[in-house]
Each structure stands twice: as C-alpha cells, then as structure tokens.
Amino acid sequence: MKFLAGLVQVAVATKVVFDSHYPLDKGSTGFAISKSRTAAVRFHSLPASDDACESEGLTVSHVTFAMDTSYAAPGTVLQVGICSSVNDEPNCARSDLPGRISINTLSEQFEFNWSPTSQIVLAPSTDYWFTVGSNAQDRDRVPIWLEGTKEFNTDNDPKNKVMFAFTETQDGPWNVIFGGENRVVNSLQVFAN
C-alpha cells in the first residue's frame, strides 16, 4: 500500500513544462531527421514557485515526441537531448546529445518517450532546446519528426519563446525560424517534477 501511495505522489508531482500537442491522426507534416539534418524546439521553463522544493528549478522526468518512422532504415537510431539556449540558438551539437533511442517500430505516427539518464534541472524562467538527430544516411529512409497541433501566437507566447531550429550539415550552423502568428512546432511534451 505504501508503494502505491508513493506512485500516486510521484504522478501528482509531475508537471507539464511544455506541450505543443500531439500531431493530427492523418496527414501530419514534419521535418526529416538524418545524419546531416538535426532539428530542435525551444521551450521556456516554468517560473519559480513559492514551494522551496521548486525554487531552484524542476528536474526533467521524461519527454515525449511523435515521429513518422514508416520509412526508417533498419538500425536507425535517434540522438536526443536538452540543451541550453545561447543567442536564441541551441547550445549543443548532435555529438553532444546523450540520449540514444533505437527505432524498432515502423509506423506513420509513433510516440517516443525519453527519460534522461542523468539529472537535468531546468532553471526557472529559462529557455531550453529539445534536440533530435539520427544516424540515417539515405534521404529516402529517414524518420520524420511530426509537427504538433498547438498554435503559438501573441496570446499564449507573447515573447516568442517557442521556436524551431535545424541544421543542414552534421554539427553545422543552426538555422532558427523565429516566431510568427499562429505558428506550430514539432510535437513535444516536456514533463518535470
């Protein structure tokens, strides 16, 4: 019974830091992820709480994101991680990404769930990037990071904190797509406690 109570307490303590919503059931578009094409979504961490446990930030528990893996080549591995933001760009290269996720399911829409192997504490009211790369080399056999359905605009993102960025070469320079009205970014949900 104590174990069950502990699970309930952990579940209640988890907060949604960012959610761009799940993609459409059919007809979703996205960004092809390959050895040379890495993509990232910028999100803003929650403000500090009056709770002493949260005043120094929340710890990432897990991240979910949706991809079209239906054409991914056998042996394709995703490289994922959370990076700081410097000058409105991800402060990391694909070689810095600690997470490795093998693609074992071919599907037009598959939800991946990644939990960091080492603790990532999100400082309050700070910009971060969730970044996805892969080892796919054949442009016709790559996974596609699908777009979420939530639209960001001046009402829910007045400071244009939510952005999308990508590279066109391995560890190449970041190309940042700055905000606009009713924009969408790739599917991403960040959970922390």
Backbone hydrogen bonds, N-H to C=O, Kabsch-Sander energy under -0.5 kcal/mol:
donor,donor_aa,acceptor,acceptor_aa,energy
5,A,1,M,-2.2
6,G,2,K,-2.3
7,L,3,F,-2.1
8,V,4,L,-2.2
9,Q,5,A,-2.2
10,V,6,G,-2.3
11,A,7,L,-2.6
12,V,8,V,-2.3
13,A,9,Q,-1.8
14,T,10,V,-1.0
14,T,11,A,-0.5
15,K,192,A,-3.9
17,V,15,K,-0.7
17,V,190,V,-3.0
18,F,190,V,-1.3
20,S,188,L,-2.4
31,F,145,W,-2.0
33,I,143,P,-2.9
34,S,32,A,-0.5
34,S,37,R,-1.6
35,K,136,A,-3.3
38,T,36,S,-0.6
39,A,132,V,-2.4
40,A,165,A,-2.5
41,V,130,F,-2.2
42,R,163,M,-2.6
43,F,128,Y,-2.8
45,S,126,T,-3.0
54,E,51,D,-1.5
55,S,51,D,-0.9
57,G,54,E,-1.6
58,L,122,L,-1.2
60,V,120,I,-2.8
61,S,191,F,-2.6
62,H,191,F,-1.3
63,V,114,W,-2.7
64,T,189,Q,-2.4
65,F,112,F,-1.7
67,M,110,F,-2.5
68,D,144,I,-3.0
69,T,67,M,-0.8
69,T,107,S,-2.6
70,S,107,S,-1.0
72,A,69,T,-1.5
73,A,141,R,-1.8
76,T,73,A,-1.7
78,L,101,I,-3.2
79,Q,133,G,-2.7
80,V,99,G,-1.7
81,G,131,T,-1.4
83,C,129,W,-3.0
85,S,127,D,-0.9
86,V,84,S,-0.5
86,V,89,E,-2.5
89,E,86,V,-1.4
91,N,84,S,-2.6
92,C,90,P,-0.9
96,D,93,A,-2.3
97,L,94,R,-1.6
99,G,80,V,-2.5
101,I,78,L,-2.2
103,I,76,T,-2.5
104,N,102,S,-0.9
107,S,105,T,-0.7
110,F,67,M,-2.9
112,F,65,F,-3.2
112,F,110,F,-0.6
114,W,63,V,-3.2
121,V,119,Q,-0.5
122,L,58,L,-3.5
122,L,120,I,-0.6
123,A,121,V,-0.7
125,S,46,L,-1.7
126,T,123,A,-0.7
128,Y,43,F,-2.8
129,W,83,C,-2.8
130,F,41,V,-2.5
131,T,81,G,-2.9
131,T,129,W,-0.6
132,V,39,A,-3.1
133,G,79,Q,-2.9
134,S,34,S,-1.0
135,N,77,V,-1.5
139,R,137,Q,-0.6
141,R,138,D,-2.5
144,I,68,D,-2.3
145,W,31,F,-2.6
146,L,66,A,-1.7
146,L,144,I,-0.8
147,E,29,T,-3.0
148,G,185,V,-2.9
150,K,20,S,-2.3
152,F,183,R,-3.2
157,D,153,N,-2.3
160,N,157,D,-1.9
163,M,42,R,-0.7
163,M,161,K,-0.6
164,F,177,I,-1.1
165,A,40,A,-2.4
166,F,175,N,-1.9
167,T,38,T,-2.2
172,G,169,T,-2.7
175,N,166,F,-3.0
176,V,174,W,-0.6
177,I,164,F,-3.3
178,F,176,V,-0.8
183,R,152,F,-2.1
183,R,180,G,-0.8
187,S,146,L,-3.5
189,Q,64,T,-2.4
190,V,18,F,-2.3
191,F,62,H,-2.6
192,A,15,K,-2.4
193,N,59,T,-2.5
